[in-house]
């Protein structure tokens, strides 16, 4: 299976998402710093929280609209609005309308891109098969991480002296991505979904009914729990672990980087994780293609949680770097399988709603991860480490139930093979 053999929509959307993530990361990485220096830390915290809440609402709205309108109209509408608001943000910055005008323009950009997200995820699932999905999700994961790394680096160079140029470049990049979507992306909403019986209610009632069906799906609920706990672990690097390293890690010699303190160590760990993902992601797919999904999930999650458990207590720079290597390999082992399970569990009718609900795990995990900072004030590092291990066990238990349900459903659909 090669990249060029994939459906055109998949190839285009992976490329477009790379550009969009690259452009957004250039701004998102520094928007809190921009606000804090102009309106204060307290106000910045409230505004960032408002931004996260708006993104959650937008994803749910986007999932609902994608089920009714189709994938392509929602994609184009969301990306067109995002491009327009980036232009507004550029004007607000150069015209001196003030930091709040710049921020709320960006908030509208995030709202627009969040509306388009469930449509994008559903479109990729619509035109992939169980046989090629792990490859597709591996390539997409690699592209996203490359965009995050590149965006943070470019933003770091431009933010201090060329913030306005940074926004303008992002607007141009989003405009180019929008043009590609309009010209080359086709509709993928399954025909079976268009023939479904009319909804009993309309408007907000239909919105609620659609998501009620998602929430009562117990297997999907297990997947959401596992994804939320996994994302909570992933965010520990920027939360509890980052604080612990800054406060507790002694300065030590780390050839060839010279002396490193906790802050520099955190930077090295993040850089190591990003570089390893970019270098190893595609190779890992080839190496692991014969390994069963069950083994990839169990071993990958164990390595992922175990690596973070070591980061919570380690004081040797080399041990920390080794732990980061282990957790990154674990991450690369299980991410494509988790995404493939999501694609299987999201039915054709209502798929965008499932994608929207699943993406909420990121916002929930952000709140839980931040809570670990406060918890670290009363619980020892070894206690936090034990919690990380426990979270890994719970994740494996959830996937064990999901895989059992997957096998039962396969037997029901093909009893002759049982």
Long-range contacts (C-beta under 8 A, 24 or more apart in sequence): 1-131, 1-132, 1-135, 3-139, 6-128, 6-132, 6-136, 7-127, 7-128, 8-184, 8-186, 9-123, 9-124, 9-127, 9-185, 9-186, 9-188, 10-124, 10-127, 10-128, 10-136, 12-180, 12-181, 12-184, 12-185, 13-120, 13-123, 13-124, 13-185, 14-136, 14-139, 14-140, 14-143, 15-143, 15-180, 16-177, 16-180, 16-181, 17-120, 17-140, 17-143, 17-144, 17-147, 18-143, 18-144, 18-146, 18-147, 19-147, 19-173, 19-174, 19-176, 19-177, 20-79, 20-113, 20-173, 20-174, 20-177, 21-143, 21-144, 21-147, 21-148, 21-151, 22-147, 22-150, 22-151, 22-154, 22-173, 23-151, 23-169, 23-170, 23-173, 23-174, 23-177, 24-109, 24-113, 24-151, 24-170, 25-147, 25-148, 25-150, 25-151, 25-152, 25-155, 26-151, 26-152, 26-154, 26-155, 26-158, 26-166, 26-169, 26-170, 27-106, 27-155, 27-166, 27-167, 27-170, 28-151, 29-151, 29-152, 29-155, 29-156, 29-159, 30-155, 30-156, 30-159, 30-163, 31-103, 31-106, 33-159, 34-99, 34-102, 34-103, 34-159, 34-163, 35-99, 35-103, 38-99, 39-99, 39-100, 47-103, 47-107, 50-107, 51-106, 51-107, 51-110, 52-363, 52-366, 54-107, 54-110, 54-111, 54-114, 55-110, 55-111, 55-114, 55-363, 56-114, 56-360, 56-363, 57-111, 58-110, 58-111, 58-112, 58-114, 58-115, 59-114, 59-115, 59-117, 59-118, 59-356, 59-359, 59-360, 60-207, 60-211, 60-356, 60-357, 60-360, 61-115, 61-207, 62-114, 62-115, 62-116, 62-117, 62-118, 62-119, 62-352, 62-356, 63-118, 63-210, 63-211, 63-352, 63-353, 63-354, 63-355, 63-356, 63-357, 64-206, 64-207, 64-210, 64-211, 64-352, 64-353, 64-356, 65-115, 65-119, 65-352, 66-118, 66-119, 66-122, 66-189, 66-352, 67-193, 67-210, 67-349, 67-350, 67-351, 67-352, 67-353, 70-187, 70-189, 71-119, 71-120, 71-122, 71-123, 71-126, 71-187, 71-188, 71-189, 71-352, 72-119, 72-123, 72-185, 72-186, 72-187, 72-188, 74-115, 74-116, 74-118, 74-119, 74-352, 75-116, 75-119, 75-120, 75-123, 75-181, 75-185, 76-178, 76-181, 76-182, 77-115, 77-116, 78-112, 78-113, 78-114, 78-115, 78-116, 78-117, 78-119, 79-112, 79-113, 79-116, 79-174, 79-177, 79-178, 79-181, 80-178, 81-108, 81-112, 81-115, 82-109, 82-112, 82-113, 82-116, 82-174, 83-171, 83-174, 83-175, 83-178, 85-109, 85-112, 86-167, 86-170, 86-171, 86-174, 87-171, 89-167, 89-171, 90-164, 90-167, 90-168, 90-171, 93-163, 93-164, 93-167, 94-164, 117-355, 117-356, 117-359, 118-352, 118-353, 118-355, 118-356, 118-359, 119-352, 121-352, 121-355, 121-359, 122-188, 122-346, 122-351, 122-352, 122-355, 123-185, 123-188, 125-343, 125-346, 125-351, 125-355, 126-188, 126-189, 126-190, 126-351, 127-188, 128-343, 130-340, 130-343, 130-344, 133-336, 133-339, 133-340, 133-343, 134-285, 134-289, 134-336, 134-337, 134-339, 134-340, 135-285, 135-336, 137-335, 137-336, 137-339, 137-340, 138-281, 138-282, 138-284, 138-285, 138-335, 138-336, 139-281, 139-282, 141-277, 141-281, 141-335, 141-336, 141-339, 142-277, 142-278, 142-281, 142-282, 145-274, 145-277, 145-278, 145-281, 146-278, 148-274, 149-274, 149-275, 149-278, 190-348, 190-349, 192-348, 192-349, 193-348, 193-349, 193-351, 196-349, 210-350, 210-353, 211-353, 211-357, 213-350, 213-353, 214-350, 214-353, 214-354, 214-357, 215-357, 217-345, 219-345, 219-401, 219-402, 219-405, 220-345, 220-346, 220-354, 220-357, 220-358, 222-398, 222-399, 222-401, 222-402, 223-338, 223-341, 223-342, 223-345, 223-358, 223-398, 223-402, 224-357, 224-358, 224-360, 224-361, 225-394, 225-398, 226-338, 226-394, 226-395, 226-398, 226-399, 226-402, 227-338, 227-342, 227-358, 227-361, 228-361, 228-364, 228-365, 228-368, 229-365, 229-391, 229-394, 229-395, 230-301, 230-304, 230-338, 230-395, 231-361, 231-362, 231-365, 231-369, 232-365, 232-368, 232-369, 232-372, 232-391, 233-304, 233-305, 233-308, 233-388, 233-391, 233-392, 234-331, 234-365, 235-365, 235-366, 235-369, 236-308, 236-311, 236-312, 236-369, 236-372, 236-388, 237-266, 237-269, 237-270, 237-273, 237-311, 238-369, 239-369, 239-370, 239-372, 239-373, 240-312, 240-369, 240-372, 240-373, 240-375, 240-376, 240-384, 241-266, 241-308, 241-311, 241-312, 242-266, 243-373, 243-376, 244-312, 244-376, 244-381, 245-320, 248-315, 248-381, 249-315, 249-317, 250-315, 252-316, 252-317, 254-317, 254-318, 260-317, 265-317, 265-320, 268-317, 268-321, 269-311, 269-320, 269-321, 269-324, 272-321, 272-324, 272-325, 272-328, 273-324, 273-327, 273-328, 276-324, 276-325, 276-328, 276-329, 276-332, 277-328, 277-331, 277-332, 280-328, 280-329, 280-332, 281-332, 284-329, 284-332, 284-333, 285-336, 288-333, 293-337, 293-340, 293-341, 293-403, 294-403, 296-333, 296-334, 296-337, 297-333, 297-334, 297-337, 297-338, 297-396, 297-399, 297-403, 298-396, 298-399, 299-330, 299-333, 300-329, 300-330, 300-331, 300-332, 300-333, 300-334, 300-337, 301-330, 301-334, 301-392, 301-395, 301-396, 301-399, 302-330, 302-392, 302-396, 303-327, 303-329, 303-330, 303-333, 304-330, 304-331, 304-334, 304-392, 305-330, 305-388, 305-389, 305-391, 305-392, 305-393, 305-395, 306-330, 306-389, 306-392, 308-388, 309-385, 309-386, 309-388, 309-389, 309-392, 310-385, 312-381, 312-382, 312-384, 312-385, 312-388, 313-381, 313-382, 313-384, 313-385, 341-399, 341-402, 341-406, 344-406, 345-402
